[in-house]
Amino acid sequence: MHTEVLPIEGTHTVQQGDMSPAIVVLSPSLVVLYANRGGTAVLQELKGTEEEAALQIPASVAVYLADGILKNIDVRRKSHLYAPFSISCSIQGPARVWYCQAFGLPSRDEIDRSRIVLLFSDKPTRCDLPEQRKLLLASSNPLPLLSAPVLETSFM
């Protein structure tokens, strides 16, 4: 299997309230295939590093989220369900809370052709209201927290 790794765009600091989407695309092997400037900045903040080479593998909290999406993709593929799906969650980073809309894009051909797309924002959406969320510890590191994901079967 050949996986083309697209370059991560240059570094960019995401300002609070920045309206440009922060986008990260992951392969089923949890390698970053693409990240725009905003996505790169989110990955840097969550991983705590500025080194672009270290950003090819996302922070543990993003891996935890993506692994859950991969398991869902696998179950759906075994049931012959190939429709895209999404989940919403929030991640407590060192500087702010990130609201994430994560999309699972199953492939009919093989799981290795499936993709995970993460859209990050520091502005909550309707379904991200605090009273609807409970934060869960995503790793042994006490800083990154991941909210309990809410499964959605259609795009927003």
OpenMM code with the backbone's topology and positions (N, CA, C; nanometers):
from openmm import Vec3, app, unit

residues = "MET HIS THR GLU VAL LEU PRO ILE GLU GLY THR HIS THR VAL GLN GLN GLY ASP MET SER PRO ALA ILE VAL VAL LEU SER PRO SER LEU VAL VAL LEU TYR ALA ASN ARG GLY GLY THR ALA VAL LEU GLN GLU LEU LYS GLY THR GLU GLU GLU ALA ALA LEU GLN ILE PRO ALA SER VAL ALA VAL TYR LEU ALA ASP GLY ILE LEU LYS ASN ILE ASP VAL ARG ARG LYS SER HIS LEU TYR ALA PRO PHE SER ILE SER CYS SER ILE GLN GLY PRO ALA ARG VAL TRP TYR CYS GLN ALA PHE GLY LEU PRO SER ARG ASP GLU ILE ASP ARG SER ARG ILE VAL LEU LEU PHE SER ASP LYS PRO THR ARG CYS ASP LEU PRO GLU GLN ARG LYS LEU LEU LEU ALA SER SER ASN PRO LEU PRO LEU LEU SER ALA PRO VAL LEU GLU THR SER PHE MET".split()
positions = [
    Vec3(0.0844, -0.1185, 0.0000),
    Vec3(0.0000, 0.0000, 0.0000),
    Vec3(0.0886, 0.1244, 0.0000),
    Vec3(0.0564, 0.2188, -0.0835),
    Vec3(0.1307, 0.3440, -0.0915),
    Vec3(0.0435, 0.4562, -0.0373),
    Vec3(0.0945, 0.5288, 0.0582),
    Vec3(0.0223, 0.6430, 0.1138),
    Vec3(0.1013, 0.7681, 0.0835),
    Vec3(0.0386, 0.8615, 0.0167),
    Vec3(0.1050, 0.9879, -0.0133),
    Vec3(0.0817, 1.0825, 0.1042),
    Vec3(0.1885, 1.1332, 0.1590),
    Vec3(0.1782, 1.2267, 0.2691),
    Vec3(0.1905, 1.3673, 0.2131),
    Vec3(0.0851, 1.4446, 0.2288),
    Vec3(0.0858, 1.5815, 0.1799),
    Vec3(0.1584, 1.6705, 0.2795),
    Vec3(0.2266, 1.7731, 0.2332),
    Vec3(0.3014, 1.8589, 0.3254),
    Vec3(0.2082, 1.9381, 0.4163),
    Vec3(0.2534, 1.9582, 0.5372),
    Vec3(0.1812, 2.0439, 0.6305),
    Vec3(0.2159, 2.1867, 0.5950),
    Vec3(0.1143, 2.2694, 0.5809),
    Vec3(0.1391, 2.4092, 0.5463),
    Vec3(0.2143, 2.4778, 0.6588),
    Vec3(0.2768, 2.5897, 0.6279),
    Vec3(0.3591, 2.6637, 0.7240),
    Vec3(0.2882, 2.6951, 0.8542),
    Vec3(0.3647, 2.7306, 0.9541),
    Vec3(0.3081, 2.7558, 1.0861),
    Vec3(0.2210, 2.8803, 1.0855),
    Vec3(0.1255, 2.8797, 1.1727),
    Vec3(0.0277, 2.9878, 1.1805),
    Vec3(-0.0303, 2.9871, 1.3210),
    Vec3(-0.0335, 3.0992, 1.3838),
    Vec3(-0.0926, 3.1086, 1.5161),
    Vec3(-0.2412, 3.1340, 1.5012),
    Vec3(-0.3208, 3.0529, 1.5663),
    Vec3(-0.4655, 3.0707, 1.5619),
    Vec3(-0.5034, 3.1672, 1.6737),
    Vec3(-0.5594, 3.2789, 1.6359),
    Vec3(-0.6057, 3.3768, 1.7326),
    Vec3(-0.7446, 3.3376, 1.7803),
    Vec3(-0.7766, 3.3690, 1.9039),
    Vec3(-0.9109, 3.3390, 1.9534),
    Vec3(-1.0118, 3.4094, 1.8658),
    Vec3(-1.1151, 3.3341, 1.8264),
    Vec3(-1.2184, 3.3903, 1.7420),
    Vec3(-1.1831, 3.3894, 1.5942),
    Vec3(-1.0680, 3.3325, 1.5574),
    Vec3(-1.0286, 3.3240, 1.4169),
    Vec3(-1.1347, 3.2442, 1.3419),
    Vec3(-1.1851, 3.2987, 1.2317),
    Vec3(-1.2953, 3.2362, 1.1605),
    Vec3(-1.2496, 3.1366, 1.0542),
    Vec3(-1.1214, 3.1328, 1.0205),
    Vec3(-1.0767, 3.0373, 0.9198),
    Vec3(-1.0766, 2.8970, 0.9812),
    Vec3(-1.1202, 2.7980, 0.9034),
    Vec3(-1.1288, 2.6631, 0.9597),
    Vec3(-0.9915, 2.6016, 0.9815),
    Vec3(-0.9767, 2.5331, 1.0910),
    Vec3(-0.8553, 2.4567, 1.1188),
    Vec3(-0.8856, 2.3136, 1.0779),
    Vec3(-0.8177, 2.2645, 0.9743),
    Vec3(-0.8482, 2.1355, 0.9143),
    Vec3(-0.7285, 2.0423, 0.9265),
    Vec3(-0.7557, 1.9185, 0.9684),
    Vec3(-0.6540, 1.8139, 0.9741),
    Vec3(-0.7145, 1.6882, 0.9117),
    Vec3(-0.6417, 1.6249, 0.8194),
    Vec3(-0.6856, 1.5000, 0.7576),
    Vec3(-0.5883, 1.3910, 0.8005),
    Vec3(-0.6436, 1.2808, 0.8523),
    Vec3(-0.5624, 1.1691, 0.9001),
    Vec3(-0.5882, 1.0437, 0.8168),
    Vec3(-0.4855, 0.9628, 0.8027),
    Vec3(-0.4979, 0.8326, 0.7374),
    Vec3(-0.5447, 0.7310, 0.8413),
    Vec3(-0.5839, 0.6107, 0.7993),
    Vec3(-0.6201, 0.5060, 0.8957),
    Vec3(-0.5029, 0.4641, 0.9846),
    Vec3(-0.3801, 0.4904, 0.9410),
    Vec3(-0.2641, 0.4609, 1.0262),
    Vec3(-0.2334, 0.5784, 1.1187),
    Vec3(-0.3246, 0.6764, 1.1228),
    Vec3(-0.3178, 0.7926, 1.2117),
    Vec3(-0.1974, 0.8828, 1.1840),
    Vec3(-0.1623, 0.8929, 1.0575),
    Vec3(-0.0586, 0.9850, 1.0116),
    Vec3(-0.1296, 1.1070, 0.9548),
    Vec3(-0.0753, 1.2239, 0.9809),
    Vec3(-0.1330, 1.3463, 0.9273),
    Vec3(-0.1038, 1.3520, 0.7777),
    Vec3(-0.2101, 1.3475, 0.6969),
    Vec3(-0.1956, 1.3571, 0.5520),
    Vec3(-0.1980, 1.5020, 0.5071),
    Vec3(-0.2751, 1.5840, 0.5780),
    Vec3(-0.2876, 1.7248, 0.5417),
    Vec3(-0.3276, 1.8040, 0.6655),
    Vec3(-0.2714, 1.9205, 0.6785),
    Vec3(-0.3134, 2.0158, 0.7810),
    Vec3(-0.2937, 2.1553, 0.7236),
    Vec3(-0.3994, 2.2360, 0.7259),
    Vec3(-0.3816, 2.3740, 0.6825),
    Vec3(-0.3149, 2.4515, 0.7958),
    Vec3(-0.2967, 2.5796, 0.7788),
    Vec3(-0.2254, 2.6588, 0.8809),
    Vec3(-0.2935, 2.6511, 1.0166),
    Vec3(-0.4246, 2.6653, 1.0174),
    Vec3(-0.4974, 2.6570, 1.1441),
    Vec3(-0.4857, 2.5191, 1.2064),
    Vec3(-0.4961, 2.4147, 1.1231),
    Vec3(-0.4817, 2.2778, 1.1727),
    Vec3(-0.3438, 2.2524, 1.2289),
    Vec3(-0.2418, 2.3060, 1.1621),
    Vec3(-0.1049, 2.2931, 1.2116),
    Vec3(-0.0909, 2.3598, 1.3480),
    Vec3(-0.1504, 2.4776, 1.3628),
    Vec3(-0.1421, 2.5492, 1.4903),
    Vec3(-0.2118, 2.4706, 1.6015),
    Vec3(-0.3258, 2.4095, 1.5713),
    Vec3(-0.3961, 2.3282, 1.6720),
    Vec3(-0.3103, 2.2081, 1.7098),
    Vec3(-0.2538, 2.1390, 1.6095),
    Vec3(-0.1676, 2.0238, 1.6379),
    Vec3(-0.0475, 2.0641, 1.7230),
    Vec3(0.0116, 2.1799, 1.6921),
    Vec3(0.1257, 2.2275, 1.7705),
    Vec3(0.0846, 2.2532, 1.9146),
    Vec3(-0.0300, 2.3177, 1.9329),
    Vec3(-0.0747, 2.3473, 2.0694),
    Vec3(-0.1038, 2.2197, 2.1468),
    Vec3(-0.1750, 2.1249, 2.0846),
    Vec3(-0.2110, 2.0015, 2.1549),
    Vec3(-0.0906, 1.9130, 2.1828),
    Vec3(0.0079, 1.9159, 2.0927),
    Vec3(0.1266, 1.8322, 2.1118),
    Vec3(0.2342, 1.9035, 2.1926),
    Vec3(0.2263, 2.0363, 2.1991),
    Vec3(0.3240, 2.1121, 2.2753),
    Vec3(0.4586, 2.1217, 2.2065),
    Vec3(0.4592, 2.1234, 2.0731),
    Vec3(0.5841, 2.1337, 1.9989),
    Vec3(0.5651, 2.2217, 1.8765),
    Vec3(0.6735, 2.2821, 1.8308),
    Vec3(0.6719, 2.3641, 1.7102),
    Vec3(0.7364, 2.2900, 1.5932),
    Vec3(0.7959, 2.1730, 1.6185),
    Vec3(0.8660, 2.0991, 1.5151),
    Vec3(0.7673, 2.0358, 1.4184),
    Vec3(0.7789, 2.0712, 1.2888),
    Vec3(0.6858, 2.0186, 1.1887),
    Vec3(0.6996, 1.8680, 1.1711),
    Vec3(0.8201, 1.8131, 1.1808),
    Vec3(0.8388, 1.6690, 1.1648),
    Vec3(0.7636, 1.5923, 1.2730),
    Vec3(0.7576, 1.6467, 1.3940),
    Vec3(0.6881, 1.5809, 1.5043),
    Vec3(0.5366, 1.5858, 1.4869),
    Vec3(0.4877, 1.6719, 1.3988),
    Vec3(0.3440, 1.6874, 1.3808),
    Vec3(0.2850, 1.5857, 1.2834),
    Vec3(0.3670, 1.5036, 1.2186),
    Vec3(0.3129, 1.3999, 1.1303),
    Vec3(0.2311, 1.2980, 1.2103),
    Vec3(0.2672, 1.2781, 1.3364),
    Vec3(0.1892, 1.1937, 1.4272),
    Vec3(0.1198, 1.2896, 1.5240),
    Vec3(-0.0137, 1.2887, 1.5281),
    Vec3(-0.0848, 1.3862, 1.6115),
    Vec3(-0.0704, 1.3603, 1.7610),
    Vec3(-0.1125, 1.4576, 1.8393),
    Vec3(-0.1103, 1.4476, 1.9852),
    Vec3(-0.1964, 1.3306, 2.0316),
    Vec3(-0.1670, 1.2796, 2.1491),
    Vec3(-0.2360, 1.1611, 2.1996),
    Vec3(-0.3874, 1.1801, 2.2078),
    Vec3(-0.4329, 1.2995, 2.2402),
    Vec3(-0.5766, 1.3224, 2.2496),
    Vec3(-0.6419, 1.3113, 2.1120),
    Vec3(-0.5749, 1.3561, 2.0046),
    Vec3(-0.6272, 1.3426, 1.8678),
    Vec3(-0.6210, 1.1969, 1.8227),
    Vec3(-0.5172, 1.1249, 1.8636),
    Vec3(-0.5061, 0.9826, 1.8315),
    Vec3(-0.6196, 0.9058, 1.8981),
    Vec3(-0.6490, 0.9392, 2.0228),
    Vec3(-0.7587, 0.8755, 2.0963),
    Vec3(-0.8909, 0.8961, 2.0223),
    Vec3(-0.9170, 1.0179, 1.9797),
    Vec3(-1.0384, 1.0507, 1.9057),
    Vec3(-1.0416, 0.9761, 1.7717),
    Vec3(-0.9319, 0.9817, 1.6963),
    Vec3(-0.9249, 0.9183, 1.5653),
    Vec3(-0.9371, 0.7663, 1.5750),
    Vec3(-0.8822, 0.7076, 1.6797),
    Vec3(-0.8913, 0.5631, 1.6980),
    Vec3(-1.0381, 0.5213, 1.7168),
    Vec3(-1.1132, 0.5996, 1.7907),
    Vec3(-1.2556, 0.5710, 1.8071),
    Vec3(-1.3305, 0.5811, 1.6749),
    Vec3(-1.2941, 0.6780, 1.5941),
    Vec3(-1.3570, 0.6938, 1.4622),
    Vec3(-1.3203, 0.5754, 1.3730),
    Vec3(-1.1946, 0.5309, 1.3782),
    Vec3(-1.1523, 0.4154, 1.2984),
    Vec3(-1.2289, 0.2896, 1.3368),
    Vec3(-1.2498, 0.2697, 1.4649),
    Vec3(-1.3276, 0.1531, 1.5095),
    Vec3(-1.4697, 0.1620, 1.4560),
    Vec3(-1.5268, 0.2816, 1.4566),
    Vec3(-1.6608, 0.3020, 1.4032),
    Vec3(-1.6628, 0.2761, 1.2527),
    Vec3(-1.5605, 0.3232, 1.1808),
    Vec3(-1.5502, 0.2974, 1.0360),
    Vec3(-1.5453, 0.1469, 1.0108),
    Vec3(-1.4646, 0.0752, 1.0882),
    Vec3(-1.4497, -0.0684, 1.0703),
    Vec3(-1.5828, -0.1406, 1.0916),
    Vec3(-1.6543, -0.1052, 1.1967),
    Vec3(-1.7847, -0.1663, 1.2245),
    Vec3(-1.8822, -0.1359, 1.1116),
    Vec3(-1.8834, -0.0118, 1.0656),
    Vec3(-1.9737, 0.0269, 0.9567),
    Vec3(-1.9395, -0.0468, 0.8274),
    Vec3(-1.8116, -0.0617, 0.7967),
    Vec3(-1.7717, -0.1319, 0.6745),
    Vec3(-1.8148, -0.2780, 0.6806),
    Vec3(-1.8029, -0.3405, 0.7960),
    Vec3(-1.8451, -0.4807, 0.8106),
    Vec3(-1.9962, -0.4948, 0.7936),
    Vec3(-2.0684, -0.3881, 0.8220),
    Vec3(-2.2137, -0.3870, 0.8039),
    Vec3(-2.2533, -0.3305, 0.6679),
    Vec3(-2.1556, -0.3048, 0.5827),
    Vec3(-2.1763, -0.2489, 0.4488),
    Vec3(-2.2421, -0.1114, 0.4542),
    Vec3(-2.2047, -0.0333, 0.5540),
    Vec3(-2.2500, 0.1056, 0.5658),
    Vec3(-2.1324, 0.1953, 0.5315),
    Vec3(-2.1428, 0.2676, 0.4214),
    Vec3(-2.0311, 0.3480, 0.3739),
    Vec3(-2.0586, 0.4977, 0.3798),
    Vec3(-2.1693, 0.5357, 0.4391),
    Vec3(-2.2034, 0.6776, 0.4470),
    Vec3(-2.1092, 0.7484, 0.5442),
    Vec3(-2.0701, 0.8696, 0.5115),
    Vec3(-1.9886, 0.9476, 0.6062),
    Vec3(-2.0674, 0.9721, 0.7345),
    Vec3(-1.9964, 0.9874, 0.8440),
    Vec3(-2.0597, 1.0174, 0.9722),
    Vec3(-1.9726, 1.1173, 1.0459),
    Vec3(-2.0267, 1.1764, 1.1496),
    Vec3(-1.9485, 1.2743, 1.2255),
    Vec3(-1.9774, 1.2611, 1.3738),
    Vec3(-1.8817, 1.3069, 1.4510),
    Vec3(-1.9005, 1.3201, 1.5950),
    Vec3(-1.8528, 1.4595, 1.6349),
    Vec3(-1.9071, 1.5094, 1.7423),
    Vec3(-1.8662, 1.6390, 1.7967),
    Vec3(-1.8057, 1.6163, 1.9335),
    Vec3(-1.6996, 1.6881, 1.9613),
    Vec3(-1.6386, 1.6797, 2.0936),
    Vec3(-1.5641, 1.8092, 2.1219),
    Vec3(-1.5208, 1.8243, 2.2435),
    Vec3(-1.4360, 1.9379, 2.2784),
    Vec3(-1.3102, 1.8849, 2.3457),
    Vec3(-1.2002, 1.9527, 2.3194),
    Vec3(-1.0705, 1.9119, 2.3721),
    Vec3(-1.0131, 2.0283, 2.4513),
    Vec3(-0.9773, 2.0029, 2.5749),
    Vec3(-0.9165, 2.1058, 2.6586),
    Vec3(-0.7674, 2.1095, 2.6292),
    Vec3(-0.7242, 2.2103, 2.5568),
    Vec3(-0.5821, 2.2284, 2.5277),
    Vec3(-0.5185, 2.3138, 2.6353),
    Vec3(-0.3879, 2.3345, 2.6276),
    Vec3(-0.3198, 2.4154, 2.7282),
    Vec3(-0.3634, 2.5623, 2.7265),
    Vec3(-0.4024, 2.6142, 2.6091),
    Vec3(-0.4359, 2.7562, 2.5993),
    Vec3(-0.5856, 2.7842, 2.5906),
    Vec3(-0.6643, 2.6871, 2.5461),
    Vec3(-0.8083, 2.7093, 2.5255),
    Vec3(-0.8786, 2.5761, 2.5018),
    Vec3(-1.0096, 2.5821, 2.4961),
    Vec3(-1.0906, 2.4663, 2.4604),
    Vec3(-1.1092, 2.4668, 2.3095),
    Vec3(-1.0834, 2.3523, 2.2469),
    Vec3(-1.1050, 2.3359, 2.1038),
    Vec3(-1.2311, 2.2548, 2.0832),
    Vec3(-1.3199, 2.3038, 1.9987),
    Vec3(-1.4406, 2.2314, 1.9621),
    Vec3(-1.4107, 2.1620, 1.8304),
    Vec3(-1.4347, 2.0326, 1.8258),
    Vec3(-1.3961, 1.9528, 1.7104),
    Vec3(-1.5176, 1.8846, 1.6499),
    Vec3(-1.5304, 1.8964, 1.5201),
    Vec3(-1.6268, 1.8193, 1.4421),
    Vec3(-1.5410, 1.7204, 1.3649),
    Vec3(-1.5533, 1.5919, 1.3970),
    Vec3(-1.4705, 1.4890, 1.3363),
    Vec3(-1.5556, 1.4053, 1.2411),
    Vec3(-1.5064, 1.3874, 1.1192),
    Vec3(-1.5800, 1.3141, 1.0170),
    Vec3(-1.5076, 1.1842, 0.9840),
    Vec3(-1.5811, 1.0753, 0.9840),
    Vec3(-1.5302, 0.9470, 0.9374),
    Vec3(-1.5768, 0.9271, 0.7948),
    Vec3(-1.4830, 0.9037, 0.7041),
    Vec3(-1.5155, 0.8857, 0.5626),
    Vec3(-1.4758, 0.7439, 0.5219),
    Vec3(-1.5666, 0.6474, 0.5409),
    Vec3(-1.5345, 0.5082, 0.5060),
    Vec3(-1.5144, 0.4898, 0.3559),
    Vec3(-1.4310, 0.3949, 0.3193),
    Vec3(-1.4069, 0.3613, 0.1793),
    Vec3(-1.4717, 0.2261, 0.1494),
    Vec3(-1.5330, 0.2158, 0.0332),
    Vec3(-1.5906, 0.0873, -0.0095),
    Vec3(-1.4800, -0.0128, -0.0416),
    Vec3(-1.3654, 0.0361, -0.0896),
    Vec3(-1.2579, -0.0513, -0.1357),
    Vec3(-1.1886, -0.1241, -0.0207),
    Vec3(-1.1317, -0.0489, 0.0710),
    Vec3(-1.0592, -0.1069, 0.1837),
    Vec3(-1.0454, -0.0022, 0.2922),
    Vec3(-1.0240, -0.0478, 0.4137),
    Vec3(-1.0165, 0.0466, 0.5260),
    Vec3(-0.8976, 0.1406, 0.5110),
    Vec3(-0.7911, 0.0957, 0.4432),
    Vec3(-0.6730, 0.1798, 0.4249),
    Vec3(-0.6994, 0.3013, 0.3366),
    Vec3(-0.8110, 0.3037, 0.2689),
    Vec3(-0.8469, 0.4189, 0.1857),
    Vec3(-0.9470, 0.5112, 0.2551),
    Vec3(-0.9874, 0.4747, 0.3739),
    Vec3(-1.0767, 0.5601, 0.4518),
    Vec3(-0.9985, 0.6797, 0.5037),
    Vec3(-1.0690, 0.7853, 0.5394),
    Vec3(-1.0048, 0.9063, 0.5902),
    Vec3(-1.0802, 0.9583, 0.7116),
    Vec3(-1.0076, 1.0342, 0.7921),
    Vec3(-1.0643, 1.1031, 0.9078),
    Vec3(-1.0348, 1.2508, 0.8889),
    Vec3(-1.1371, 1.3324, 0.8962),
    Vec3(-1.1207, 1.4772, 0.8818),
    Vec3(-1.1613, 1.5423, 1.0134),
    Vec3(-1.0723, 1.6225, 1.0681),
    Vec3(-1.0985, 1.6937, 1.1934),
    Vec3(-1.1076, 1.8427, 1.1639),
    Vec3(-1.2179, 1.9044, 1.2028),
    Vec3(-1.2351, 2.0490, 1.1904),
    Vec3(-1.2354, 2.1064, 1.3310),
    Vec3(-1.1468, 2.2009, 1.3579),
    Vec3(-1.1336, 2.2601, 1.4904),
    Vec3(-1.1780, 2.4057, 1.4895),
    Vec3(-1.2391, 2.4463, 1.5991),
    Vec3(-1.2769, 2.5859, 1.6189),
    Vec3(-1.2681, 2.6165, 1.7676),
    Vec3(-1.2411, 2.7420, 1.7993),
    Vec3(-1.2439, 2.7794, 1.9409),
    Vec3(-1.3781, 2.8426, 1.9777),
    Vec3(-1.4723, 2.8396, 1.8845),
    Vec3(-1.6084, 2.8884, 1.9091),
    Vec3(-1.7022, 2.7684, 1.9156),
    Vec3(-1.7801, 2.7546, 2.0219),
    Vec3(-1.8707, 2.6398, 2.0318),
    Vec3(-1.9867, 2.6507, 1.9333),
    Vec3(-2.0343, 2.5349, 1.8898),
    Vec3(-2.1553, 2.5294, 1.8093),
    Vec3(-2.2719, 2.5003, 1.9034),
    Vec3(-2.3904, 2.4929, 1.8495),
    Vec3(-2.5091, 2.4657, 1.9307),
    Vec3(-2.4950, 2.3395, 2.0145),
    Vec3(-2.4403, 2.2331, 1.9536),
    Vec3(-2.4311, 2.1059, 2.0251),
    Vec3(-2.3113, 2.1002, 2.1203),
    Vec3(-2.2308, 2.2055, 2.1248),
    Vec3(-2.1138, 2.2081, 2.2133),
    Vec3(-2.1384, 2.2860, 2.3420),
    Vec3(-2.2627, 2.3171, 2.3720),
    Vec3(-2.2917, 2.3947, 2.4916),
    Vec3(-2.2468, 2.3188, 2.6156),
    Vec3(-2.1885, 2.3889, 2.7133),
    Vec3(-2.1288, 2.3227, 2.8302),
    Vec3(-2.2254, 2.2327, 2.9068),
    Vec3(-2.3510, 2.2684, 2.9126),
    Vec3(-2.4440, 2.1857, 2.9897),
    Vec3(-2.4719, 2.0517, 2.9214),
    Vec3(-2.4317, 2.0362, 2.7946),
    Vec3(-2.4525, 1.9115, 2.7230),
    Vec3(-2.3260, 1.8266, 2.7182),
    Vec3(-2.2196, 1.8694, 2.7822),
    Vec3(-2.0913, 1.8011, 2.7737),
    Vec3(-2.0406, 1.7602, 2.9115),
    Vec3(-1.9730, 1.6478, 2.9151),
    Vec3(-1.8981, 1.6065, 3.0323),
    Vec3(-1.7568, 1.5792, 2.9840),
    Vec3(-1.6589, 1.6429, 3.0439),
    Vec3(-1.5205, 1.6244, 3.0020),
    Vec3(-1.4674, 1.4925, 3.0564),
    Vec3(-1.3969, 1.4200, 2.9721),
    Vec3(-1.3361, 1.2937, 3.0089),
    Vec3(-1.1856, 1.3050, 2.9947),
    Vec3(-1.1125, 1.2395, 3.0813),
    Vec3(-0.9670, 1.2380, 3.0706),
    Vec3(-0.9287, 1.1512, 2.9518),
    Vec3(-0.8536, 1.2068, 2.8573),
    Vec3(-0.8212, 1.1363, 2.7339),
    Vec3(-0.6879, 1.0622, 2.7399),
    Vec3(-0.6044, 1.0950, 2.8343),
    Vec3(-0.4755, 1.0264, 2.8451),
    Vec3(-0.4272, 1.0380, 2.9879),
    Vec3(-0.3086, 0.9864, 3.0136),
    Vec3(-0.2535, 0.9975, 3.1477),
    Vec3(-0.2077, 1.1402, 3.1774),
    Vec3(-0.1916, 1.2207, 3.0733),
    Vec3(-0.1543, 1.3605, 3.0898),
    Vec3(-0.2770, 1.4368, 3.1389),
    Vec3(-0.2696, 1.5087, 3.2513),
    Vec3(-0.3878, 1.5741, 3.3044),
    Vec3(-0.4346, 1.6947, 3.2237),
    Vec3(-0.3526, 1.7488, 3.1314),
    Vec3(-0.3945, 1.8672, 3.0580),
    Vec3(-0.4962, 1.8420, 2.9482),
    Vec3(-0.4681, 1.7538, 2.8500),
    Vec3(-0.5668, 1.7410, 2.7438),
    Vec3(-0.6881, 1.6625, 2.7909),
    Vec3(-0.8035, 1.7216, 2.7784),
    Vec3(-0.9283, 1.6552, 2.8130),
    Vec3(-1.0134, 1.6457, 2.6881),
    Vec3(-1.0876, 1.5405, 2.6777),
    Vec3(-1.1736, 1.5181, 2.5633),
    Vec3(-1.3149, 1.4995, 2.6144),
    Vec3(-1.4093, 1.5704, 2.5566),
    Vec3(-1.5465, 1.5540, 2.5999),
    Vec3(-1.6031, 1.4269, 2.5412),
    Vec3(-1.7080, 1.3779, 2.6018),
    Vec3(-1.7733, 1.2586, 2.5517),
    Vec3(-1.8299, 1.2890, 2.4133),
    Vec3(-1.7900, 1.2087, 2.3112),
    Vec3(-1.8358, 1.2386, 2.1761),
    Vec3(-1.9840, 1.2106, 2.1579),
    Vec3(-2.0444, 1.2875, 2.0693),
    Vec3(-2.1831, 1.2692, 2.0337),
    Vec3(-2.1858, 1.2240, 1.8882),
    Vec3(-2.2392, 1.1051, 1.8627),
    Vec3(-2.2421, 1.0506, 1.7283),
    Vec3(-2.3538, 1.1132, 1.6478),
    Vec3(-2.3191, 1.1569, 1.5274),
    Vec3(-2.4177, 1.2111, 1.4346),
    Vec3(-2.4031, 1.1350, 1.3045),
    Vec3(-2.5134, 1.1055, 1.2382),
    Vec3(-2.5059, 1.0247, 1.1172),
    Vec3(-2.5170, 1.1073, 0.9907),
    Vec3(-2.5241, 1.2374, 1.0006),
    Vec3(-2.5291, 1.3209, 0.8815),
    Vec3(-2.4417, 1.4418, 0.9000),
    Vec3(-2.4057, 1.5046, 0.7894),
    Vec3(-2.3248, 1.6249, 0.7950),
    Vec3(-2.4085, 1.7421, 0.8389),
    Vec3(-2.3409, 1.8415, 0.8967),
    Vec3(-2.4114, 1.9614, 0.9413),
    Vec3(-2.4369, 2.0522, 0.8245),
] * unit.nanometer
topology = app.Topology()
chain = topology.addChain("A")
for resn in residues:
    res = topology.addResidue(resn, chain)
    for name in ("N", "CA", "C"):
        topology.addAtom(name, app.Element.getBySymbol(name[0]), res)
